[in-house]
């Protein structure tokens, strides 16, 4: 299984990872800072240290377990992917994620859930993620998860005064495919301390199973809304095709 290792002590805040991510995913070149529908990764400054935020690609993702239609899937290679054609817009994934990562296209007529998919198409072809490939300082690395864990331990052992001894993501939420190392202060303050070490899908299911009626009614309504959205998209495409055809005569 593949993973990303982010080393905050090696990051210079150049933003190349953010730009490469935007280009790879066809996102606007200019966008506001932070995570949102047009940015799948961001850089945060913490006292002259930079931290990347992106989907953590949990080993046992609660977003996948919460999705009632299988729009989110955990692949064997590591990425957690999203299928818009299956999505009904319930946004349970946003509530379930312990890292508060998924974003929603609130202003769109055909809204999607948006997040990093760990360049799943590139990974399937044996390539590294765009962010890892572009990083000029090797602050972002990509490879087999076991190899990234070994690399993290090596860097910590070589400069123990610069690092927390804790690899974030090694155990959090049952383990993730994005691992973070950095100073003790960063690791202690930059992450939500309420995220437990155990995997969360089972807890997510317990909560959902206690509200079957609400989930069922909402599901029926959202399926109907999903049909309306698809129909609207088809009409828009037909209109664009007609306009393009009319312009050519």
Beta strands, then each sheet from edge to edge (+ up, - down):
strand 1: 2-7
strand 2: 42-46
strand 3: 49-53
strand 4: 72-74
strand 5: 80-82
strand 6: 103-104
strand 7: 113-114
strand 8: 140-144
strand 9: 178-181
sheet 1: 8+ 1- 9-
sheet 2: 2+ 3-
sheet 3: 4+ 5-
sheet 4: 6+ 7-
end
